[in-house]
Amino acid sequence: MEIKVVQNGDVPVEVLVIGKFEGEKTNTELVNEYVVEKDGFEGKFGQTYLIHTLGKMNADKILVVGLGKREEFDHNKLREVVAKSVKKLNQIKAEKALFDFDINVDYGKSAVIGAMIADYAYDKYKSQKAHHLKEISFTKFSQKDVEEGKIFGEAMKFTRDLANTPAQIATPAKLAQIAQEIEGVETKIYDKEEIERMGMGAYLAVGQGSVNPPKFIHMKYTGLNPKKRIAIIGKGICFDSGGLDLKPASSMLTMKDDMSGAACVLGVMQALAKLKPDVEVNGIIAACENMPSGSSYKPGDILTAKNGKTIEVDNTDAEGRLTLADALCYACELNVDEVIDIATLTGACMVALGTVASGIMGNCEELIRKLIDTAKDSGETYWQMPMFKEYFDSLKSDIADMKNTGSRYGGASAAGLFLQEFVDEKTKWAHIDIAGTAFLEKPQKEFIAGATGAGVRTLLNYIIK
């Protein structure tokens, strides 16, 4: 879909999309006469009305979308209504559309992100492809904001495609290949022998049951005059069977998405060379598969992480935190200012927050608050989970420094406290649990079912700010 900026909205077009605020008329008399006055279209947020102009205007059709109350309208609301409009345009199989909203604020970035979210379909393996708009144009927005929106939208599509890709294709080796192909980034791939030499015993154990060997990925973007050094870590379990503590068959159906954190990091890294922020960003992924076999790690095993701490395996299905443990140790050794990990980590977080919000916790309130605020501004929702030291009680082991899981109560917080054991005291750290938000079983707001690209907008906005 080509996205353009035009200066004049009075041009011939297949579909003209205009907005209507509650209690106000539109800037189009035809709509005011037939849609507002005769049919009583109120303009409540998200309402749509399609009218054929019958040659009375330059547009063949007009799609009117409700913008709600003007005083409540912001860039996130615009993103949602643009997304709803694009879905409607695709339903009627439109080819070209012009958006001309009566607003005097440059919300171009949000408008483009909304359009690209809504135009998404994962139909690579379908013989019947989804309909896509060929071209949309916006008035009143700056080219700069629109171009930045395109970069964000492309990063989200990249991430969603990768998280939707079947596990037979999106293997650890494939993630490593994708990382090496990202332009403007230095990439180092560590194989199994190198991972072993680095002392990553927790991560190696998770992957030892699979025929696909692990790949530890370190990408590095460096701005011209870096003002800060950040590491972002994405959980990279390319398929999670649960290991010897095997998941029920129904719970395995979407486990190709257990590398959504890794997909997010790859999406962010491929966007940075285009956005060019003055920051150093280290993208880290400990990629592997958690599979049952004769060589799998077992309940009761004792693992030694990179920092020397020992872990008793209580459940092989609590594997993501084991891979993140070694990745966190590695990141802290880079002497960065901040470490942010993002992971589909716990079902407990999904039970607590559903598919509406991602959980966040860490060792620095300032960092957590900035990420929560950035998420809100980006159209995502983060909710801080508690990290009371008592939650660690369930992880206490008689024969090791800790167990990898414990009680079924407070599971998300206990997982956060587990991860904190592998973060040094001088490094600011935040953990984002996207278990509920990374993959949807049914449509929600702008998104269709499937991968959402959770975290991409927030991390990109945080980095460029």
C-alpha positions as CSV (number, residue, x, y, z in Angstrom):
1,M,0.0,0.0,0.0
2,E,1.4,3.3,-1.1
3,I,0.9,6.2,1.4
4,K,1.2,9.8,0.3
5,V,0.6,13.3,1.5
6,V,-1.4,15.8,-0.6
7,Q,-1.9,19.5,-0.1
8,N,-5.3,19.8,-1.6
9,G,-8.2,17.5,-0.6
10,D,-10.4,18.6,-3.5
11,V,-9.1,16.1,-6.1
12,P,-10.8,13.3,-7.9
13,V,-10.7,10.2,-5.8
14,E,-12.5,6.8,-5.5
15,V,-13.3,7.2,-1.8
16,L,-13.1,10.3,0.4
17,V,-12.8,9.6,4.1
18,I,-14.0,12.4,6.4
19,G,-14.5,12.6,10.1
20,K,-17.4,13.9,12.1
21,F,-17.3,15.1,15.7
22,E,-20.3,14.7,18.0
23,G,-22.4,17.8,18.0
24,E,-20.7,19.3,15.0
25,K,-21.3,19.4,11.3
26,T,-18.7,18.2,8.7
27,N,-17.0,20.3,6.1
28,T,-18.9,18.6,3.4
29,E,-22.4,19.8,2.6
30,L,-23.5,16.6,0.9
31,V,-22.7,14.7,4.1
32,N,-24.4,17.2,6.3
33,E,-27.6,17.1,4.3
34,Y,-28.0,13.4,3.7
35,V,-26.0,11.7,6.5
36,V,-26.2,14.0,9.4
37,E,-29.6,15.8,9.0
38,K,-31.7,13.1,7.2
39,D,-30.2,9.9,8.7
40,G,-29.2,11.3,12.1
41,F,-25.5,10.2,12.0
42,E,-24.2,11.4,15.3
43,G,-20.5,10.8,14.9
44,K,-20.0,8.6,18.0
45,F,-16.5,7.3,18.1
46,G,-15.9,4.5,15.6
47,Q,-19.3,4.8,13.8
48,T,-19.1,4.6,10.0
49,Y,-21.4,5.6,7.2
50,L,-20.8,5.0,3.4
51,I,-22.6,7.2,0.9
52,H,-22.5,7.2,-2.9
53,T,-22.1,10.7,-4.3
54,L,-23.8,10.0,-7.6
55,G,-21.5,12.4,-9.4
56,K,-22.2,15.4,-7.0
57,M,-18.5,15.5,-5.9
58,N,-15.0,14.6,-7.1
59,A,-15.2,11.4,-5.0
60,D,-17.3,8.4,-6.1
61,K,-18.1,7.5,-2.5
62,I,-17.7,9.2,0.9
63,L,-16.9,7.2,4.0
64,V,-17.9,9.2,7.1
65,V,-16.3,8.0,10.4
66,G,-17.3,9.1,13.9
67,L,-14.5,10.9,15.8
68,G,-16.4,11.2,19.1
69,K,-16.1,14.3,21.2
70,R,-13.5,16.8,20.0
71,E,-12.2,17.5,23.5
72,E,-11.4,13.8,24.0
73,F,-9.8,13.3,20.6
74,D,-6.1,12.6,20.4
75,H,-3.5,10.9,18.2
76,N,-4.4,7.4,19.6
77,K,-8.0,8.0,18.8
78,L,-7.1,9.0,15.3
79,R,-5.0,5.8,14.9
80,E,-8.0,3.7,15.8
81,V,-10.5,5.5,13.5
82,V,-8.0,5.3,10.6
83,A,-7.6,1.6,11.2
84,K,-11.4,1.1,11.3
85,S,-11.7,3.1,8.1
86,V,-9.0,1.0,6.3
87,K,-10.8,-2.2,7.3
88,K,-14.1,-0.8,5.9
89,L,-12.3,0.3,2.7
90,N,-10.8,-3.2,2.2
91,Q,-14.3,-4.8,2.9
92,I,-15.7,-2.8,0.0
93,K,-12.6,-3.6,-2.1
94,A,-11.6,0.0,-2.6
95,E,-8.3,0.7,-4.4
96,K,-7.6,4.3,-3.5
97,A,-8.8,6.6,-0.8
98,L,-8.1,10.1,0.5
99,F,-8.4,11.0,4.2
100,D,-9.4,14.6,4.9
101,F,-10.1,15.1,8.6
102,D,-11.1,18.4,10.2
103,I,-8.2,18.5,12.7
104,N,-5.4,21.0,13.0
105,V,-2.8,18.8,14.7
106,D,0.0,16.8,12.9
107,Y,-1.0,13.3,13.8
108,G,0.5,11.8,10.6
109,K,2.6,9.3,12.4
110,S,-0.3,7.8,14.3
111,A,-2.6,7.8,11.2
112,V,-0.1,5.9,9.1
113,I,0.6,3.3,11.9
114,G,-3.2,2.8,12.2
115,A,-3.6,2.3,8.4
116,M,-0.7,-0.2,8.3
117,I,-2.0,-2.2,11.3
118,A,-5.4,-2.5,9.7
119,D,-4.1,-3.3,6.3
120,Y,-2.2,-6.3,7.6
121,A,-3.0,-9.9,6.7
122,Y,-0.8,-13.0,7.2
123,D,-1.9,-14.9,4.0
124,K,1.5,-16.0,2.8
125,Y,0.4,-19.7,2.7
126,K,-3.1,-19.0,1.4
127,S,-4.0,-19.4,-2.3
128,Q,-6.7,-16.8,-1.9
129,K,-5.0,-13.5,-0.8
130,A,-6.7,-10.7,1.2
131,H,-7.7,-7.5,-0.6
132,H,-5.4,-4.5,0.1
133,L,-5.7,-0.9,-0.7
134,K,-3.3,0.2,-3.4
135,E,-3.0,3.8,-2.3
136,I,-4.1,6.1,0.5
137,S,-3.4,9.9,0.8
138,F,-3.6,12.2,3.8
139,T,-4.1,16.0,3.9
140,K,-2.9,18.3,6.7
141,F,-0.1,16.0,7.8
142,S,3.7,16.6,7.4
143,Q,5.8,14.4,5.2
144,K,8.2,13.9,8.1
145,D,5.5,12.5,10.4
146,V,4.1,10.3,7.7
147,E,7.6,8.9,6.8
148,E,8.2,8.1,10.5
149,G,4.9,6.4,10.7
150,K,5.8,4.2,7.7
151,I,9.0,3.1,9.5
152,F,7.0,2.2,12.6
153,G,4.4,0.4,10.5
154,E,7.0,-1.5,8.6
155,A,8.7,-2.6,11.8
156,M,5.3,-3.8,13.2
157,K,4.6,-5.8,10.0
158,F,8.1,-7.3,10.1
159,T,7.5,-8.4,13.7
160,R,4.0,-9.7,13.1
161,D,5.1,-11.7,10.1
162,L,7.9,-13.3,12.0
163,A,5.8,-14.2,15.0
164,N,3.1,-15.6,12.7
165,T,5.6,-17.8,10.8
166,P,5.4,-21.5,11.5
167,A,8.0,-22.9,13.8
168,Q,9.2,-25.3,11.1
169,I,10.5,-22.2,9.3
170,A,11.3,-19.7,12.1
171,T,14.0,-21.8,13.7
172,P,16.9,-20.4,15.7
173,A,19.1,-20.6,12.6
174,K,16.5,-18.6,10.7
175,L,16.4,-15.9,13.3
176,A,20.2,-15.7,13.2
177,Q,20.0,-15.3,9.4
178,I,17.4,-12.5,9.6
179,A,19.6,-10.7,12.2
180,Q,22.6,-10.9,9.9
181,E,20.7,-9.4,7.0
182,I,19.6,-6.3,8.9
183,E,21.3,-3.2,7.5
184,G,23.1,-0.6,9.6
185,V,23.6,-3.1,12.5
186,E,26.7,-5.1,13.5
187,T,25.7,-8.7,14.2
188,K,27.5,-11.5,16.0
189,I,26.1,-15.0,16.1
190,Y,27.4,-17.5,18.7
191,D,27.0,-21.2,18.1
192,K,26.5,-24.0,20.7
193,E,30.2,-24.5,21.4
194,E,30.7,-20.7,21.9
195,I,27.7,-20.5,24.1
196,E,29.1,-23.3,26.2
197,R,32.4,-21.6,26.5
198,M,30.6,-18.4,27.8
199,G,29.1,-20.5,30.6
200,M,25.5,-20.1,29.6
201,G,24.4,-23.4,31.3
202,A,20.7,-22.4,31.9
203,Y,20.1,-21.4,28.2
204,L,22.0,-24.4,26.8
205,A,19.9,-26.8,28.9
206,V,16.6,-25.5,27.5
207,G,17.8,-26.1,23.9
208,Q,19.5,-29.4,24.3
209,G,16.5,-31.6,23.5
210,S,16.0,-30.1,20.0
211,V,17.6,-31.2,16.7
212,N,17.8,-27.5,15.9
213,P,20.9,-26.1,17.7
214,P,20.7,-22.8,19.7
215,K,21.9,-19.5,18.3
216,F,22.8,-16.6,20.5
217,I,22.3,-13.4,18.7
218,H,23.9,-10.0,19.5
219,M,23.1,-7.0,17.2
220,K,24.5,-3.6,17.8
221,Y,23.3,-0.3,16.4
222,T,25.4,2.8,17.2
223,G,24.2,6.4,16.6
224,L,26.6,9.1,15.6
225,N,26.9,10.6,19.1
226,P,25.3,8.1,21.5
227,K,23.8,9.8,24.6
228,K,22.9,6.5,26.2
229,R,23.7,2.8,25.9
230,I,20.7,0.4,26.0
231,A,20.3,-3.4,25.7
232,I,17.0,-4.9,24.6
233,I,16.6,-8.6,25.1
234,G,13.8,-10.6,23.4
235,K,12.8,-14.1,24.5
236,G,13.5,-16.4,21.6
237,I,11.9,-19.7,22.2
238,C,11.1,-20.6,18.6
239,F,8.8,-23.4,19.7
240,D,7.8,-24.4,23.2
241,S,6.5,-27.9,23.7
242,G,7.0,-27.6,27.4
243,G,9.9,-30.0,27.3
244,L,9.5,-33.2,29.3
245,D,6.8,-31.4,31.3
246,L,4.8,-31.5,28.1
247,K,2.1,-29.0,27.5
248,P,-1.4,-30.2,26.6
249,A,-1.9,-30.4,22.8
250,S,-4.3,-27.4,22.8
251,S,-1.7,-25.2,24.6
252,M,0.9,-26.0,22.0
253,L,-1.1,-24.7,19.0
254,T,0.2,-21.1,19.3
255,M,3.6,-21.8,20.7
256,K,5.2,-20.6,17.5
257,D,4.6,-17.2,19.0
258,D,6.9,-17.8,22.0
259,M,9.6,-15.9,20.2
260,S,7.4,-12.8,20.0
261,G,9.9,-10.9,22.2
262,A,12.7,-11.9,19.8
263,A,10.6,-10.8,16.8
264,C,10.0,-7.5,18.5
265,V,13.7,-6.9,19.1
266,L,14.5,-7.8,15.4
267,G,11.7,-5.4,14.3
268,V,13.1,-2.6,16.4
269,M,16.7,-3.2,15.3
270,Q,15.8,-3.1,11.6
271,A,14.0,0.3,12.1
272,L,16.9,2.0,14.0
273,A,19.1,2.5,10.9
274,K,16.3,4.4,9.3
275,L,15.3,6.5,12.4
276,K,19.0,7.2,13.3
277,P,18.6,8.0,17.0
278,D,21.7,9.1,18.9
279,V,21.8,6.0,21.1
280,E,23.7,2.7,21.2
281,V,21.3,-0.2,21.2
282,N,22.3,-3.8,21.7
283,G,19.7,-6.3,20.6
284,I,20.1,-9.7,22.2
285,I,18.3,-12.9,21.6
286,A,19.0,-16.4,23.1
287,A,17.2,-18.4,20.4
288,C,16.4,-22.1,20.9
289,E,13.6,-24.7,20.9
290,N,12.2,-26.4,24.1
291,M,11.6,-29.9,22.9
292,P,11.2,-33.4,24.5
293,S,13.8,-36.1,23.6
294,G,16.3,-38.4,25.1
295,S,18.7,-35.5,25.4
296,S,16.2,-33.0,27.1
297,Y,16.9,-31.4,30.4
298,K,14.9,-33.0,33.2
299,P,13.0,-31.9,36.3
300,G,15.5,-32.1,39.2
301,D,18.5,-31.1,37.1
302,I,20.8,-28.4,38.5
303,L,21.9,-25.7,36.0
304,T,24.6,-23.1,36.4
305,A,24.0,-19.7,34.8
306,K,26.6,-17.4,33.4
307,N,27.0,-15.5,36.7
308,G,27.6,-18.8,38.6
309,K,24.2,-19.0,40.3
310,T,22.6,-22.5,40.4
311,I,19.0,-23.3,39.5
312,E,17.1,-26.5,40.3
313,V,14.7,-27.3,37.5
314,D,11.2,-27.6,39.0
315,N,9.4,-27.5,35.7
316,T,10.9,-27.7,32.2
317,D,8.0,-25.5,30.9
318,A,9.4,-22.6,32.8
319,E,12.1,-22.3,30.2
320,G,12.0,-18.7,29.0
321,R,13.3,-17.3,32.3
322,L,16.3,-19.7,32.0
323,T,17.3,-18.4,28.6
324,L,16.7,-14.8,29.7
325,A,18.9,-15.4,32.8
326,D,22.0,-16.0,30.7
327,A,21.0,-13.2,28.3
328,L,20.7,-10.8,31.2
329,C,24.1,-11.7,32.5
330,Y,25.6,-11.1,29.0
331,A,23.8,-7.8,28.6
332,C,25.0,-6.5,32.0
333,E,28.6,-7.4,31.1
334,L,28.3,-4.9,28.2
335,N,28.3,-2.0,30.8
336,V,25.1,-0.5,29.3
337,D,23.0,2.1,31.1
338,E,19.8,0.2,30.9
339,V,18.6,-3.3,30.1
340,I,15.0,-4.0,29.0
341,D,13.8,-7.5,28.3
342,I,10.5,-8.4,26.6
343,A,9.0,-11.8,26.7
344,T,5.9,-14.0,26.5
345,L,7.0,-15.2,29.9
346,T,4.1,-16.2,32.2
347,G,0.6,-17.5,31.9
348,A,0.1,-15.9,35.3
349,C,0.5,-12.4,33.8
350,M,-2.1,-13.3,31.2
351,V,-4.5,-14.4,33.9
352,A,-3.9,-11.2,35.8
353,L,-4.1,-8.7,32.9
354,G,-5.8,-10.6,30.1
355,T,-5.0,-9.4,26.5
356,V,-5.4,-5.7,27.3
357,A,-2.2,-4.9,29.1
358,S,1.4,-6.1,29.4
359,G,3.0,-6.5,32.8
360,I,6.1,-4.5,33.7
361,M,8.5,-4.7,36.7
362,G,12.2,-4.0,37.4
363,N,14.7,-2.5,39.7
364,C,14.3,1.2,38.7
365,E,11.1,3.0,39.3
366,E,12.1,5.9,37.0
367,L,12.7,3.5,34.1
368,I,9.5,1.7,34.7
369,R,7.5,4.9,34.8
370,K,9.1,6.2,31.6
371,L,8.2,3.0,29.8
372,I,4.6,3.0,31.1
373,D,4.2,6.6,30.0
374,T,5.8,5.9,26.6
375,A,3.6,2.8,26.1
376,K,0.4,4.9,26.8
377,D,1.6,7.6,24.3
378,S,2.3,4.8,21.8
379,G,-1.1,3.2,22.0
380,E,-0.1,0.3,24.3
381,T,-0.8,-0.4,28.0
382,Y,1.7,-1.5,30.6
383,W,0.7,-2.3,34.2
384,Q,3.3,-2.4,36.9
385,M,3.4,-5.7,38.8
386,P,4.7,-5.9,42.4
387,M,8.1,-7.3,43.3
388,F,7.7,-7.9,47.0
389,K,10.6,-10.1,48.2
390,E,8.2,-12.6,49.7
391,Y,7.3,-13.8,46.2
392,F,10.8,-15.3,46.0
393,D,9.9,-17.7,48.8
394,S,8.2,-20.1,46.4
395,L,11.5,-20.3,44.4
396,K,13.7,-21.4,47.3
397,S,15.5,-24.7,46.8
398,D,17.1,-27.1,49.3
399,I,19.8,-28.1,46.8
400,A,20.5,-25.0,44.7
401,D,20.4,-21.2,44.9
402,M,16.8,-21.2,43.6
403,K,14.2,-23.2,41.6
404,N,13.0,-22.0,38.2
405,T,9.4,-22.0,39.3
406,G,7.3,-22.6,42.4
407,S,3.8,-21.8,43.6
408,R,1.0,-21.2,41.2
409,Y,0.2,-18.0,43.1
410,G,2.0,-14.7,42.2
411,G,3.7,-16.4,39.3
412,A,4.4,-13.3,37.2
413,S,6.0,-11.5,40.1
414,A,8.0,-14.6,41.2
415,A,9.3,-14.8,37.6
416,G,10.4,-11.2,37.8
417,L,12.3,-11.8,41.0
418,F,13.9,-14.8,39.4
419,L,15.2,-12.7,36.5
420,Q,16.4,-10.0,38.9
421,E,18.9,-12.6,40.3
422,F,20.8,-12.2,37.0
423,V,20.9,-8.4,36.8
424,D,23.9,-6.7,38.5
425,E,23.2,-3.9,41.0
426,K,24.6,-1.1,38.9
427,T,22.4,-1.7,35.9
428,K,18.9,-0.2,35.5
429,W,16.5,-3.0,34.4
430,A,12.9,-3.4,33.3
431,H,11.1,-6.6,32.4
432,I,8.0,-6.5,30.1
433,D,5.7,-9.6,30.1
434,I,3.7,-9.7,26.8
435,A,2.2,-13.2,27.3
436,G,-1.3,-11.8,26.9
437,T,-0.7,-9.1,24.4
438,A,1.6,-10.6,21.8
439,F,-0.8,-13.0,20.2
440,L,-4.6,-12.7,20.0
441,E,-7.0,-15.6,19.5
442,K,-9.7,-13.2,18.2
443,P,-9.7,-9.6,16.8
444,Q,-9.3,-6.8,19.2
445,K,-9.4,-3.1,18.4
446,E,-7.2,-2.4,15.4
447,F,-5.8,-6.0,15.3
448,I,-6.9,-9.1,13.6
449,A,-6.3,-12.5,15.3
450,G,-2.7,-13.5,15.5
451,A,0.6,-11.7,16.2
452,T,0.3,-8.0,17.3
453,G,3.9,-6.8,17.2
454,A,3.6,-6.0,20.9
455,G,6.3,-3.7,22.3
456,V,7.6,-2.4,18.9
457,R,6.0,1.0,19.1
458,T,6.9,1.5,22.8
459,L,10.5,0.5,22.5
460,L,11.1,2.5,19.3
461,N,9.5,5.6,20.8
462,Y,11.5,5.2,24.0
463,I,14.7,4.8,22.2
464,I,14.3,7.8,19.8
465,K,13.2,10.0,22.8
